[in-house]
Amino acid sequence: MKAYMCLVCGWIYEEEKGWPDDGIPPGTRWEDVPADWHCPDCGAGKDAFEMIEI
C-alpha cells in the first residue's frame, strides 16, 4: 500500500483513509490532494512529503 510521509514530523497520509478533517474523503489519491494542503501536525506543504510503502 502506498502512503506519503511528512519528512518534517513523520505524519503519514494514507490514500485509503484520506483526511476527512480537512475535507479529503477516503480513497483520495495523493495526486488529487489540493496543492495548498498542509500537514495537519506540523504545517509542512505537500512538497515535504515522500512516498513510502507500508
mmCIF entry with sequence, helices, sheets and N, C-alpha, C, O atoms, coordinates in Angstrom:
data_MODEL
# 
_entry.id   MODEL 
# 
_entity.id                         1 
_entity.type                       polymer 
_entity.pdbx_number_of_molecules   1 
# 
_entity_poly.entity_id                      1 
_entity_poly.type                           'polypeptide(L)' 
_entity_poly.nstd_linkage                   no 
_entity_poly.nstd_monomer                   no 
_entity_poly.pdbx_seq_one_letter_code       MKAYMCLVCGWIYEEEKGWPDDGIPPGTRWEDVPADWHCPDCGAGKDAFEMIEI 
_entity_poly.pdbx_seq_one_letter_code_can   MKAYMCLVCGWIYEEEKGWPDDGIPPGTRWEDVPADWHCPDCGAGKDAFEMIEI 
_entity_poly.pdbx_strand_id                 A 
# 
loop_
_entity_poly_seq.entity_id 
_entity_poly_seq.num 
_entity_poly_seq.mon_id 
_entity_poly_seq.hetero 
1 1  MET n 
1 2  LYS n 
1 3  ALA n 
1 4  TYR n 
1 5  MET n 
1 6  CYS n 
1 7  LEU n 
1 8  VAL n 
1 9  CYS n 
1 10 GLY n 
1 11 TRP n 
1 12 ILE n 
1 13 TYR n 
1 14 GLU n 
1 15 GLU n 
1 16 GLU n 
1 17 LYS n 
1 18 GLY n 
1 19 TRP n 
1 20 PRO n 
1 21 ASP n 
1 22 ASP n 
1 23 GLY n 
1 24 ILE n 
1 25 PRO n 
1 26 PRO n 
1 27 GLY n 
1 28 THR n 
1 29 ARG n 
1 30 TRP n 
1 31 GLU n 
1 32 ASP n 
1 33 VAL n 
1 34 PRO n 
1 35 ALA n 
1 36 ASP n 
1 37 TRP n 
1 38 HIS n 
1 39 CYS n 
1 40 PRO n 
1 41 ASP n 
1 42 CYS n 
1 43 GLY n 
1 44 ALA n 
1 45 GLY n 
1 46 LYS n 
1 47 ASP n 
1 48 ALA n 
1 49 PHE n 
1 50 GLU n 
1 51 MET n 
1 52 ILE n 
1 53 GLU n 
1 54 ILE n 
# 
_struct_asym.id          A 
_struct_asym.entity_id   1 
# 
loop_
_struct_conf.conf_type_id 
_struct_conf.id 
_struct_conf.pdbx_PDB_helix_id 
_struct_conf.beg_label_comp_id 
_struct_conf.beg_label_asym_id 
_struct_conf.beg_label_seq_id 
_struct_conf.pdbx_beg_PDB_ins_code 
_struct_conf.end_label_comp_id 
_struct_conf.end_label_asym_id 
_struct_conf.end_label_seq_id 
_struct_conf.pdbx_end_PDB_ins_code 
_struct_conf.beg_auth_comp_id 
_struct_conf.beg_auth_asym_id 
_struct_conf.beg_auth_seq_id 
_struct_conf.end_auth_comp_id 
_struct_conf.end_auth_asym_id 
_struct_conf.end_auth_seq_id 
_struct_conf.pdbx_PDB_helix_class 
_struct_conf.details 
_struct_conf.pdbx_PDB_helix_length 
HELX_P HELX_P1 AA1 PRO A 20 ? ASP A 22 ? PRO A 20 ASP A 22 5 ? 3 
HELX_P HELX_P2 AA2 TRP A 30 ? ASP A 32 ? TRP A 30 ASP A 32 5 ? 3 
HELX_P HELX_P3 AA3 LYS A 46 ? ALA A 48 ? LYS A 46 ALA A 48 5 ? 3 
# 
_struct_conf_type.id          HELX_P 
_struct_conf_type.criteria    ? 
_struct_conf_type.reference   ? 
# 
_struct_sheet.id               AA1 
_struct_sheet.type             ? 
_struct_sheet.number_strands   3 
_struct_sheet.details          ? 
# 
loop_
_struct_sheet_order.sheet_id 
_struct_sheet_order.range_id_1 
_struct_sheet_order.range_id_2 
_struct_sheet_order.offset 
_struct_sheet_order.sense 
AA1 1 2 ? anti-parallel 
AA1 2 3 ? anti-parallel 
# 
loop_
_struct_sheet_range.sheet_id 
_struct_sheet_range.id 
_struct_sheet_range.beg_label_comp_id 
_struct_sheet_range.beg_label_asym_id 
_struct_sheet_range.beg_label_seq_id 
_struct_sheet_range.pdbx_beg_PDB_ins_code 
_struct_sheet_range.end_label_comp_id 
_struct_sheet_range.end_label_asym_id 
_struct_sheet_range.end_label_seq_id 
_struct_sheet_range.pdbx_end_PDB_ins_code 
_struct_sheet_range.beg_auth_comp_id 
_struct_sheet_range.beg_auth_asym_id 
_struct_sheet_range.beg_auth_seq_id 
_struct_sheet_range.end_auth_comp_id 
_struct_sheet_range.end_auth_asym_id 
_struct_sheet_range.end_auth_seq_id 
AA1 1 ILE A 12 ? GLU A 14 ? ILE A 12 GLU A 14 
AA1 2 LYS A 2  ? CYS A 6  ? LYS A 2  CYS A 6  
AA1 3 PHE A 49 ? GLU A 53 ? PHE A 49 GLU A 53 
# 
loop_
_atom_site.group_PDB 
_atom_site.id 
_atom_site.type_symbol 
_atom_site.label_atom_id 
_atom_site.label_alt_id 
_atom_site.label_comp_id 
_atom_site.label_asym_id 
_atom_site.label_entity_id 
_atom_site.label_seq_id 
_atom_site.pdbx_PDB_ins_code 
_atom_site.Cartn_x 
_atom_site.Cartn_y 
_atom_site.Cartn_z 
_atom_site.occupancy 
_atom_site.B_iso_or_equiv 
_atom_site.pdbx_formal_charge 
_atom_site.auth_seq_id 
_atom_site.auth_comp_id 
_atom_site.auth_asym_id 
_atom_site.auth_atom_id 
_atom_site.pdbx_PDB_model_num 
ATOM 1   N N  . MET A 1 1  ? 0.837   -1.184 0.000  1.00 0.00 ? 1  MET A N  1 
ATOM 2   C CA . MET A 1 1  ? 0.000   0.000  0.000  1.00 0.00 ? 1  MET A CA 1 
ATOM 3   C C  . MET A 1 1  ? 0.880   1.244  0.000  1.00 0.00 ? 1  MET A C  1 
ATOM 4   O O  . MET A 1 1  ? 1.860   1.323  0.740  1.00 0.00 ? 1  MET A O  1 
ATOM 5   N N  . LYS A 1 2  ? 0.518   2.219  -0.842 1.00 0.00 ? 2  LYS A N  1 
ATOM 6   C CA . LYS A 1 2  ? 1.251   3.477  -0.891 1.00 0.00 ? 2  LYS A CA 1 
ATOM 7   C C  . LYS A 1 2  ? 0.745   4.423  0.193  1.00 0.00 ? 2  LYS A C  1 
ATOM 8   O O  . LYS A 1 2  ? -0.449  4.486  0.486  1.00 0.00 ? 2  LYS A O  1 
ATOM 9   N N  . ALA A 1 3  ? 1.676   5.144  0.771  1.00 0.00 ? 3  ALA A N  1 
ATOM 10  C CA . ALA A 1 3  ? 1.351   6.180  1.731  1.00 0.00 ? 3  ALA A CA 1 
ATOM 11  C C  . ALA A 1 3  ? 2.386   7.283  1.536  1.00 0.00 ? 3  ALA A C  1 
ATOM 12  O O  . ALA A 1 3  ? 3.381   7.093  0.836  1.00 0.00 ? 3  ALA A O  1 
ATOM 13  N N  . TYR A 1 4  ? 2.151   8.414  2.146  1.00 0.00 ? 4  TYR A N  1 
ATOM 14  C CA . TYR A 1 4  ? 3.048   9.556  1.991  1.00 0.00 ? 4  TYR A CA 1 
ATOM 15  C C  . TYR A 1 4  ? 3.387   10.086 3.370  1.00 0.00 ? 4  TYR A C  1 
ATOM 16  O O  . TYR A 1 4  ? 2.501   10.418 4.157  1.00 0.00 ? 4  TYR A O  1 
ATOM 17  N N  . MET A 1 5  ? 4.694   10.162 3.659  1.00 0.00 ? 5  MET A N  1 
ATOM 18  C CA . MET A 1 5  ? 5.160   10.566 4.977  1.00 0.00 ? 5  MET A CA 1 
ATOM 19  C C  . MET A 1 5  ? 5.746   11.967 4.938  1.00 0.00 ? 5  MET A C  1 
ATOM 20  O O  . MET A 1 5  ? 6.515   12.314 4.042  1.00 0.00 ? 5  MET A O  1 
ATOM 21  N N  . CYS A 1 6  ? 5.368   12.760 5.922  1.00 0.00 ? 6  CYS A N  1 
ATOM 22  C CA . CYS A 1 6  ? 5.934   14.094 6.075  1.00 0.00 ? 6  CYS A CA 1 
ATOM 23  C C  . CYS A 1 6  ? 7.376   13.950 6.553  1.00 0.00 ? 6  CYS A C  1 
ATOM 24  O O  . CYS A 1 6  ? 7.631   13.332 7.587  1.00 0.00 ? 6  CYS A O  1 
ATOM 25  N N  . LEU A 1 7  ? 8.311   14.515 5.808  1.00 0.00 ? 7  LEU A N  1 
ATOM 26  C CA . LEU A 1 7  ? 9.713   14.414 6.166  1.00 0.00 ? 7  LEU A CA 1 
ATOM 27  C C  . LEU A 1 7  ? 10.082  15.321 7.334  1.00 0.00 ? 7  LEU A C  1 
ATOM 28  O O  . LEU A 1 7  ? 11.166  15.185 7.902  1.00 0.00 ? 7  LEU A O  1 
ATOM 29  N N  . VAL A 1 8  ? 9.205   16.231 7.696  1.00 0.00 ? 8  VAL A N  1 
ATOM 30  C CA . VAL A 1 8  ? 9.469   17.140 8.807  1.00 0.00 ? 8  VAL A CA 1 
ATOM 31  C C  . VAL A 1 8  ? 9.106   16.480 10.142 1.00 0.00 ? 8  VAL A C  1 
ATOM 32  O O  . VAL A 1 8  ? 9.898   16.503 11.084 1.00 0.00 ? 8  VAL A O  1 
ATOM 33  N N  . CYS A 1 9  ? 7.889   15.884 10.220 1.00 0.00 ? 9  CYS A N  1 
ATOM 34  C CA . CYS A 1 9  ? 7.423   15.367 11.507 1.00 0.00 ? 9  CYS A CA 1 
ATOM 35  C C  . CYS A 1 9  ? 7.094   13.882 11.514 1.00 0.00 ? 9  CYS A C  1 
ATOM 36  O O  . CYS A 1 9  ? 6.896   13.305 12.583 1.00 0.00 ? 9  CYS A O  1 
ATOM 37  N N  . GLY A 1 10 ? 7.030   13.245 10.337 1.00 0.00 ? 10 GLY A N  1 
ATOM 38  C CA . GLY A 1 10 ? 6.757   11.818 10.275 1.00 0.00 ? 10 GLY A CA 1 
ATOM 39  C C  . GLY A 1 10 ? 5.285   11.436 10.166 1.00 0.00 ? 10 GLY A C  1 
ATOM 40  O O  . GLY A 1 10 ? 4.959   10.249 10.150 1.00 0.00 ? 10 GLY A O  1 
ATOM 41  N N  . TRP A 1 11 ? 4.380   12.432 10.089 1.00 0.00 ? 11 TRP A N  1 
ATOM 42  C CA . TRP A 1 11 ? 2.953   12.136 9.943  1.00 0.00 ? 11 TRP A CA 1 
ATOM 43  C C  . TRP A 1 11 ? 2.738   11.429 8.609  1.00 0.00 ? 11 TRP A C  1 
ATOM 44  O O  . TRP A 1 11 ? 3.405   11.756 7.627  1.00 0.00 ? 11 TRP A O  1 
ATOM 45  N N  . ILE A 1 12 ? 1.821   10.467 8.556  1.00 0.00 ? 12 ILE A N  1 
ATOM 46  C CA . ILE A 1 12 ? 1.613   9.662  7.349  1.00 0.00 ? 12 ILE A CA 1 
ATOM 47  C C  . ILE A 1 12 ? 0.204   9.859  6.798  1.00 0.00 ? 12 ILE A C  1 
ATOM 48  O O  . ILE A 1 12 ? -0.786  9.714  7.516  1.00 0.00 ? 12 ILE A O  1 
ATOM 49  N N  . TYR A 1 13 ? 0.135   10.193 5.506  1.00 0.00 ? 13 TYR A N  1 
ATOM 50  C CA . TYR A 1 13 ? -1.130  10.274 4.786  1.00 0.00 ? 13 TYR A CA 1 
ATOM 51  C C  . TYR A 1 13 ? -1.341  8.951  4.076  1.00 0.00 ? 13 TYR A C  1 
ATOM 52  O O  . TYR A 1 13 ? -0.492  8.524  3.293  1.00 0.00 ? 13 TYR A O  1 
ATOM 53  N N  . GLU A 1 14 ? -2.470  8.294  4.340  1.00 0.00 ? 14 GLU A N  1 
ATOM 54  C CA . GLU A 1 14 ? -2.817  7.048  3.671  1.00 0.00 ? 14 GLU A CA 1 
ATOM 55  C C  . GLU A 1 14 ? -3.995  7.309  2.745  1.00 0.00 ? 14 GLU A C  1 
ATOM 56  O O  . GLU A 1 14 ? -5.045  7.779  3.185  1.00 0.00 ? 14 GLU A O  1 
ATOM 57  N N  . GLU A 1 15 ? -3.821  7.004  1.463  1.00 0.00 ? 15 GLU A N  1 
ATOM 58  C CA . GLU A 1 15 ? -4.856  7.280  0.470  1.00 0.00 ? 15 GLU A CA 1 
ATOM 59  C C  . GLU A 1 15 ? -6.180  6.618  0.820  1.00 0.00 ? 15 GLU A C  1 
ATOM 60  O O  . GLU A 1 15 ? -7.236  7.219  0.625  1.00 0.00 ? 15 GLU A O  1 
ATOM 61  N N  . GLU A 1 16 ? -6.145  5.391  1.334  1.00 0.00 ? 16 GLU A N  1 
ATOM 62  C CA . GLU A 1 16 ? -7.398  4.693  1.630  1.00 0.00 ? 16 GLU A CA 1 
ATOM 63  C C  . GLU A 1 16 ? -8.178  5.346  2.770  1.00 0.00 ? 16 GLU A C  1 
ATOM 64  O O  . GLU A 1 16 ? -9.397  5.195  2.853  1.00 0.00 ? 16 GLU A O  1 
ATOM 65  N N  . LYS A 1 17 ? -7.487  6.068  3.646  1.00 0.00 ? 17 LYS A N  1 
ATOM 66  C CA . LYS A 1 17 ? -8.151  6.740  4.764  1.00 0.00 ? 17 LYS A CA 1 
ATOM 67  C C  . LYS A 1 17 ? -8.487  8.193  4.467  1.00 0.00 ? 17 LYS A C  1 
ATOM 68  O O  . LYS A 1 17 ? -9.414  8.754  5.052  1.00 0.00 ? 17 LYS A O  1 
ATOM 69  N N  . GLY A 1 18 ? -7.725  8.811  3.545  1.00 0.00 ? 18 GLY A N  1 
ATOM 70  C CA . GLY A 1 18 ? -7.922  10.232 3.279  1.00 0.00 ? 18 GLY A CA 1 
ATOM 71  C C  . GLY A 1 18 ? -7.636  11.044 4.528  1.00 0.00 ? 18 GLY A C  1 
ATOM 72  O O  . GLY A 1 18 ? -6.894  10.606 5.406  1.00 0.00 ? 18 GLY A O  1 
ATOM 73  N N  . TRP A 1 19 ? -8.224  12.223 4.605  1.00 0.00 ? 19 TRP A N  1 
ATOM 74  C CA . TRP A 1 19 ? -8.126  13.057 5.802  1.00 0.00 ? 19 TRP A CA 1 
ATOM 75  C C  . TRP A 1 19 ? -9.402  13.884 5.895  1.00 0.00 ? 19 TRP A C  1 
ATOM 76  O O  . TRP A 1 19 ? -9.408  15.079 5.598  1.00 0.00 ? 19 TRP A O  1 
ATOM 77  N N  . PRO A 1 20 ? -10.508 13.210 6.323  1.00 0.00 ? 20 PRO A N  1 
ATOM 78  C CA . PRO A 1 20 ? -11.815 13.873 6.367  1.00 0.00 ? 20 PRO A CA 1 
ATOM 79  C C  . PRO A 1 20 ? -11.843 15.170 7.173  1.00 0.00 ? 20 PRO A C  1 
ATOM 80  O O  . PRO A 1 20 ? -12.656 16.049 6.889  1.00 0.00 ? 20 PRO A O  1 
ATOM 81  N N  . ASP A 1 21 ? -10.969 15.303 8.174  1.00 0.00 ? 21 ASP A N  1 
ATOM 82  C CA . ASP A 1 21 ? -10.933 16.540 8.969  1.00 0.00 ? 21 ASP A CA 1 
ATOM 83  C C  . ASP A 1 21 ? -10.658 17.767 8.100  1.00 0.00 ? 21 ASP A C  1 
ATOM 84  O O  . ASP A 1 21 ? -11.061 18.879 8.441  1.00 0.00 ? 21 ASP A O  1 
ATOM 85  N N  . ASP A 1 22 ? -9.969  17.558 6.977  1.00 0.00 ? 22 ASP A N  1 
ATOM 86  C CA . ASP A 1 22 ? -9.671  18.651 6.044  1.00 0.00 ? 22 ASP A CA 1 
ATOM 87  C C  . ASP A 1 22 ? -10.488 18.543 4.760  1.00 0.00 ? 22 ASP A C  1 
ATOM 88  O O  . ASP A 1 22 ? -10.175 19.202 3.769  1.00 0.00 ? 22 ASP A O  1 
ATOM 89  N N  . GLY A 1 23 ? -11.540 17.711 4.771  1.00 0.00 ? 23 GLY A N  1 
ATOM 90  C CA . GLY A 1 23 ? -12.394 17.576 3.602  1.00 0.00 ? 23 GLY A CA 1 
ATOM 91  C C  . GLY A 1 23 ? -11.837 16.689 2.510  1.00 0.00 ? 23 GLY A C  1 
ATOM 92  O O  . GLY A 1 23 ? -12.270 16.773 1.360  1.00 0.00 ? 23 GLY A O  1 
ATOM 93  N N  . ILE A 1 24 ? -10.868 15.824 2.858  1.00 0.00 ? 24 ILE A N  1 
ATOM 94  C CA . ILE A 1 24 ? -10.284 14.910 1.873  1.00 0.00 ? 24 ILE A CA 1 
ATOM 95  C C  . ILE A 1 24 ? -10.852 13.519 2.167  1.00 0.00 ? 24 ILE A C  1 
ATOM 96  O O  . ILE A 1 24 ? -10.420 12.863 3.115  1.00 0.00 ? 24 ILE A O  1 
ATOM 97  N N  . PRO A 1 25 ? -11.821 13.063 1.356  1.00 0.00 ? 25 PRO A N  1 
ATOM 98  C CA . PRO A 1 25 ? -12.502 11.802 1.651  1.00 0.00 ? 25 PRO A CA 1 
ATOM 99  C C  . PRO A 1 25 ? -11.606 10.577 1.483  1.00 0.00 ? 25 PRO A C  1 
ATOM 100 O O  . PRO A 1 25 ? -10.619 10.623 0.749  1.00 0.00 ? 25 PRO A O  1 
ATOM 101 N N  . PRO A 1 26 ? -11.950 9.472  2.168  1.00 0.00 ? 26 PRO A N  1 
ATOM 102 C CA . PRO A 1 26 ? -11.205 8.226  1.980  1.00 0.00 ? 26 PRO A CA 1 
ATOM 103 C C  . PRO A 1 26 ? -11.136 7.852  0.499  1.00 0.00 ? 26 PRO A C  1 
ATOM 104 O O  . PRO A 1 26 ? -12.089 8.047  -0.255 1.00 0.00 ? 26 PRO A O  1 
ATOM 105 N N  . GLY A 1 27 ? -9.991  7.315  0.107  1.00 0.00 ? 27 GLY A N  1 
ATOM 106 C CA . GLY A 1 27 ? -9.784  6.910  -1.280 1.00 0.00 ? 27 GLY A CA 1 
ATOM 107 C C  . GLY A 1 27 ? -9.205  8.006  -2.162 1.00 0.00 ? 27 GLY A C  1 
ATOM 108 O O  . GLY A 1 27 ? -9.001  7.788  -3.356 1.00 0.00 ? 27 GLY A O  1 
ATOM 109 N N  . THR A 1 28 ? -8.936  9.183  -1.598 1.00 0.00 ? 28 THR A N  1 
ATOM 110 C CA . THR A 1 28 ? -8.375  10.285 -2.387 1.00 0.00 ? 28 THR A CA 1 
ATOM 111 C C  . THR A 1 28 ? -6.896  10.020 -2.661 1.00 0.00 ? 28 THR A C  1 
ATOM 112 O O  . THR A 1 28 ? -6.088  9.905  -1.740 1.00 0.00 ? 28 THR A O  1 
ATOM 113 N N  . ARG A 1 29 ? -6.564  9.928  -3.939 1.00 0.00 ? 29 ARG A N  1 
ATOM 114 C CA . ARG A 1 29 ? -5.167  9.732  -4.328 1.00 0.00 ? 29 ARG A CA 1 
ATOM 115 C C  . ARG A 1 29 ? -4.342  10.956 -3.946 1.00 0.00 ? 29 ARG A C  1 
ATOM 116 O O  . ARG A 1 29 ? -4.851  12.077 -3.917 1.00 0.00 ? 29 ARG A O  1 
ATOM 117 N N  . TRP A 1 30 ? -3.075  10.729 -3.656 1.00 0.00 ? 30 TRP A N  1 
ATOM 118 C CA . TRP A 1 30 ? -2.175  11.827 -3.268 1.00 0.00 ? 30 TRP A CA 1 
ATOM 119 C C  . TRP A 1 30 ? -2.160  12.920 -4.326 1.00 0.00 ? 30 TRP A C  1 
ATOM 120 O O  . TRP A 1 30 ? -2.126  14.106 -3.999 1.00 0.00 ? 30 TRP A O  1 
ATOM 121 N N  . GLU A 1 31 ? -2.184  12.526 -5.584 1.00 0.00 ? 31 GLU A N  1 
ATOM 122 C CA . GLU A 1 31 ? -2.153  13.488 -6.683 1.00 0.00 ? 31 GLU A CA 1 
ATOM 123 C C  . GLU A 1 31 ? -3.380  14.400 -6.671 1.00 0.00 ? 31 GLU A C  1 
ATOM 124 O O  . GLU A 1 31 ? -3.340  15.509 -7.203 1.00 0.00 ? 31 GLU A O  1 
ATOM 125 N N  . ASP A 1 32 ? -4.476  13.924 -6.058 1.00 0.00 ? 32 ASP A N  1 
ATOM 126 C CA . ASP A 1 32 ? -5.718  14.690 -6.028 1.00 0.00 ? 32 ASP A CA 1 
ATOM 127 C C  . ASP A 1 32 ? -5.894  15.525 -4.758 1.00 0.00 ? 32 ASP A C  1 
ATOM 128 O O  . ASP A 1 32 ? -6.859  16.278 -4.630 1.00 0.00 ? 32 ASP A O  1 
ATOM 129 N N  . VAL A 1 33 ? -4.956  15.384 -3.825 1.00 0.00 ? 33 VAL A N  1 
ATOM 130 C CA . VAL A 1 33 ? -4.987  16.239 -2.630 1.00 0.00 ? 33 VAL A CA 1 
ATOM 131 C C  . VAL A 1 33 ? -4.614  17.652 -3.097 1.00 0.00 ? 33 VAL A C  1 
ATOM 132 O O  . VAL A 1 33 ? -3.649  17.809 -3.846 1.00 0.00 ? 33 VAL A O  1 
ATOM 133 N N  . PRO A 1 34 ? -5.350  18.674 -2.675 1.00 0.00 ? 34 PRO A N  1 
ATOM 134 C CA . PRO A 1 34 ? -5.065  20.041 -3.139 1.00 0.00 ? 34 PRO A CA 1 
ATOM 135 C C  . PRO A 1 34 ? -3.613  20.457 -2.901 1.00 0.00 ? 34 PRO A C  1 
ATOM 136 O O  . PRO A 1 34 ? -3.019  20.116 -1.877 1.00 0.00 ? 34 PRO A O  1 
ATOM 137 N N  . ALA A 1 35 ? -3.054  21.192 -3.851 1.00 0.00 ? 35 ALA A N  1 
ATOM 138 C CA . ALA A 1 35 ? -1.660  21.628 -3.774 1.00 0.00 ? 35 ALA A CA 1 
ATOM 139 C C  . ALA A 1 35 ? -1.388  22.512 -2.560 1.00 0.00 ? 35 ALA A C  1 
ATOM 140 O O  . ALA A 1 35 ? -0.259  22.563 -2.071 1.00 0.00 ? 35 ALA A O  1 
ATOM 141 N N  . ASP A 1 36 ? -2.415  23.209 -2.072 1.00 0.00 ? 36 ASP A N  1 
ATOM 142 C CA . ASP A 1 36 ? -2.207  24.099 -0.930 1.00 0.00 ? 36 ASP A CA 1 
ATOM 143 C C  . ASP A 1 36 ? -2.485  23.427 0.417  1.00 0.00 ? 36 ASP A C  1 
ATOM 144 O O  . ASP A 1 36 ? -2.508  24.096 1.450  1.00 0.00 ? 36 ASP A O  1 
ATOM 145 N N  . TRP A 1 37 ? -2.695  22.110 0.409  1.00 0.00 ? 37 TRP A N  1 
ATOM 146 C CA . TRP A 1 37 ? -2.914  21.361 1.645  1.00 0.00 ? 37 TRP A CA 1 
ATOM 147 C C  . TRP A 1 37 ? -1.617  21.305 2.443  1.00 0.00 ? 37 TRP A C  1 
ATOM 148 O O  . TRP A 1 37 ? -0.528  21.277 1.871  1.00 0.00 ? 37 TRP A O  1 
ATOM 149 N N  . HIS A 1 38 ? -1.741  21.290 3.762  1.00 0.00 ? 38 HIS A N  1 
ATOM 150 C CA . HIS A 1 38 ? -0.573  21.238 4.639  1.00 0.00 ? 38 HIS A CA 1 
ATOM 151 C C  . HIS A 1 38 ? -0.712  20.101 5.648  1.00 0.00 ? 38 HIS A C  1 
ATOM 152 O O  . HIS A 1 38 ? -1.824  19.697 5.988  1.00 0.00 ? 38 HIS A O  1 
ATOM 153 N N  . CYS A 1 39 ? 0.405   19.595 6.117  1.00 0.00 ? 39 CYS A N  1 
ATOM 154 C CA . CYS A 1 39 ? 0.435   18.543 7.126  1.00 0.00 ? 39 CYS A CA 1 
ATOM 155 C C  . CYS A 1 39 ? -0.357  18.998 8.350  1.00 0.00 ? 39 CYS A C  1 
ATOM 156 O O  . CYS A 1 39 ? -0.133  20.097 8.858  1.00 0.00 ? 39 CYS A O  1 
ATOM 157 N N  . PRO A 1 40 ? -1.283  18.163 8.829  1.00 0.00 ? 40 PRO A N  1 
ATOM 158 C CA . PRO A 1 40 ? -2.092  18.554 9.982  1.00 0.00 ? 40 PRO A CA 1 
ATOM 159 C C  . PRO A 1 40 ? -1.303  18.626 11.290 1.00 0.00 ? 40 PRO A C  1 
ATOM 160 O O  . PRO A 1 40 ? -1.760  19.255 12.245 1.00 0.00 ? 40 PRO A O  1 
ATOM 161 N N  . ASP A 1 41 ? -0.141  18.002 11.351 1.00 0.00 ? 41 ASP A N  1 
ATOM 162 C CA . ASP A 1 41 ? 0.650   18.037 12.579 1.00 0.00 ? 41 ASP A CA 1 
ATOM 163 C C  . ASP A 1 41 ? 1.631   19.201 12.637 1.00 0.00 ? 41 ASP A C  1 
ATOM 164 O O  . ASP A 1 41 ? 1.743   19.867 13.667 1.00 0.00 ? 41 ASP A O  1 
ATOM 165 N N  . CYS A 1 42 ? 2.351   19.454 11.529 1.00 0.00 ? 42 CYS A N  1 
ATOM 166 C CA . CYS A 1 42 ? 3.412   20.472 11.595 1.00 0.00 ? 42 CYS A CA 1 
ATOM 167 C C  . CYS A 1 42 ? 3.231   21.628 10.619 1.00 0.00 ? 42 CYS A C  1 
ATOM 168 O O  . CYS A 1 42 ? 3.947   22.626 10.703 1.00 0.00 ? 42 CYS A O  1 
ATOM 169 N N  . GLY A 1 43 ? 2.274   21.504 9.687  1.00 0.00 ? 43 GLY A N  1 
ATOM 170 C CA . GLY A 1 43 ? 2.021   22.593 8.753  1.00 0.00 ? 43 GLY A CA 1 
ATOM 171 C C  . GLY A 1 43 ? 2.897   22.595 7.511  1.00 0.00 ? 43 GLY A C  1 
ATOM 172 O O  . GLY A 1 43 ? 2.828   23.532 6.716  1.00 0.00 ? 43 GLY A O  1 
ATOM 173 N N  . ALA A 1 44 ? 3.724   21.562 7.325  1.00 0.00 ? 44 ALA A N  1 
ATOM 174 C CA . ALA A 1 44 ? 4.572   21.490 6.132  1.00 0.00 ? 44 ALA A CA 1 
ATOM 175 C C  . ALA A 1 44 ? 3.698   21.302 4.886  1.00 0.00 ? 44 ALA A C  1 
ATOM 176 O O  . ALA A 1 44 ? 2.619   20.715 4.960  1.00 0.00 ? 44 ALA A O  1 
ATOM 177 N N  . GLY A 1 45 ? 4.174   21.805 3.751  1.00 0.00 ? 45 GLY A N  1 
ATOM 178 C CA . GLY A 1 45 ? 3.450   21.680 2.493  1.00 0.00 ? 45 GLY A CA 1 
ATOM 179 C C  . GLY A 1 45 ? 3.600   20.295 1.884  1.00 0.00 ? 45 GLY A C  1 
ATOM 180 O O  . GLY A 1 45 ? 4.387   19.472 2.351  1.00 0.00 ? 45 GLY A O  1 
ATOM 181 N N  . LYS A 1 46 ? 2.823   20.057 0.823  1.00 0.00 ? 46 LYS A N  1 
ATOM 182 C CA . LYS A 1 46 ? 2.869   18.747 0.136  1.00 0.00 ? 46 LYS A CA 1 
ATOM 183 C C  . LYS A 1 46 ? 4.268   18.394 -0.359 1.00 0.00 ? 46 LYS A C  1 
ATOM 184 O O  . LYS A 1 46 ? 4.608   17.215 -0.462 1.00 0.00 ? 46 LYS A O  1 
ATOM 185 N N  . ASP A 1 47 ? 5.078   19.400 -0.666 1.00 0.00 ? 47 ASP A N  1 
ATOM 186 C CA . ASP A 1 47 ? 6.413   19.127 -1.182 1.00 0.00 ? 47 ASP A CA 1 
ATOM 187 C C  . ASP A 1 47 ? 7.344   18.539 -0.109 1.00 0.00 ? 47 ASP A C  1 
ATOM 188 O O  . ASP A 1 47 ? 8.450   18.102 -0.426 1.00 0.00 ? 47 ASP A O  1 
ATOM 189 N N  . ALA A 1 48 ? 6.906   18.526 1.148  1.00 0.00 ? 48 ALA A N  1 
ATOM 190 C CA . ALA A 1 48 ? 7.704   17.953 2.240  1.00 0.00 ? 48 ALA A CA 1 
ATOM 191 C C  . ALA A 1 48 ? 7.347   16.491 2.483  1.00 0.00 ? 48 ALA A C  1 
ATOM 192 O O  . ALA A 1 48 ? 7.813   15.897 3.455  1.00 0.00 ? 48 ALA A O  1 
ATOM 193 N N  . PHE A 1 49 ? 6.517   15.897 1.603  1.00 0.00 ? 49 PHE A N  1 
ATOM 194 C CA . PHE A 1 49 ? 6.105   14.514 1.764  1.00 0.00 ? 49 PHE A CA 1 
ATOM 195 C C  . PHE A 1 49 ? 6.835   13.620 0.767  1.00 0.00 ? 49 PHE A C  1 
ATOM 196 O O  . PHE A 1 49 ? 7.183   14.045 -0.334 1.00 0.00 ? 49 PHE A O  1 
ATOM 197 N N  . GLU A 1 50 ? 7.058   12.371 1.176  1.00 0.00 ? 50 GLU A N  1 
ATOM 198 C CA . GLU A 1 50 ? 7.711   11.394 0.332  1.00 0.00 ? 50 GLU A CA 1 
ATOM 199 C C  . GLU A 1 50 ? 6.898   10.101 0.349  1.00 0.00 ? 50 GLU A C  1 
ATOM 200 O O  . GLU A 1 50 ? 6.382   9.701  1.393  1.00 0.00 ? 50 GLU A O  1 
ATOM 201 N N  . MET A 1 51 ? 6.784   9.448  -0.814 1.00 0.00 ? 51 MET A N  1 
ATOM 202 C CA . MET A 1 51 ? 6.044   8.202  -0.892 1.00 0.00 ? 51 MET A CA 1 
ATOM 203 C C  . MET A 1 51 ? 6.805   7.101  -0.159 1.00 0.00 ? 51 MET A C  1 
ATOM 204 O O  . MET A 1 51 ? 8.025   6.983  -0.276 1.00 0.00 ? 51 MET A O  1 
ATOM 205 N N  . ILE A 1 52 ? 6.058   6.297  0.600  1.00 0.00 ? 52 ILE A N  1 
ATOM 206 C CA . ILE A 1 52 ? 6.621   5.141  1.274  1.00 0.00 ? 52 ILE A CA 1 
ATOM 207 C C  . ILE A 1 52 ? 5.704   3.947  1.037  1.00 0.00 ? 52 ILE A C  1 
ATOM 208 O O  . ILE A 1 52 ? 4.541   4.122  0.676  1.00 0.00 ? 52 ILE A O  1 
ATOM 209 N N  . GLU A 1 53 ? 6.205   2.767  1.233  1.00 0.00 ? 53 GLU A N  1 
ATOM 210 C CA . GLU A 1 53 ? 5.400   1.545  1.148  1.00 0.00 ? 53 GLU A CA 1 
ATOM 211 C C  . GLU A 1 53 ? 5.133   1.056  2.559  1.00 0.00 ? 53 GLU A C  1 
ATOM 212 O O  . GLU A 1 53 ? 6.045   0.963  3.381  1.00 0.00 ? 53 GLU A O  1 
ATOM 213 N N  . ILE A 1 54 ? 3.864   0.744  2.832  1.00 0.00 ? 54 ILE A N  1 
ATOM 214 C CA . ILE A 1 54 ? 3.508   0.223  4.160  1.00 0.00 ? 54 ILE A CA 1 
ATOM 215 C C  . ILE A 1 54 ? 3.183   -1.255 4.022  1.00 0.00 ? 54 ILE A C  1 
ATOM 216 O O  . ILE A 1 54 ? 2.855   -1.910 5.012  1.00 0.00 ? 54 ILE A O  1 
# 
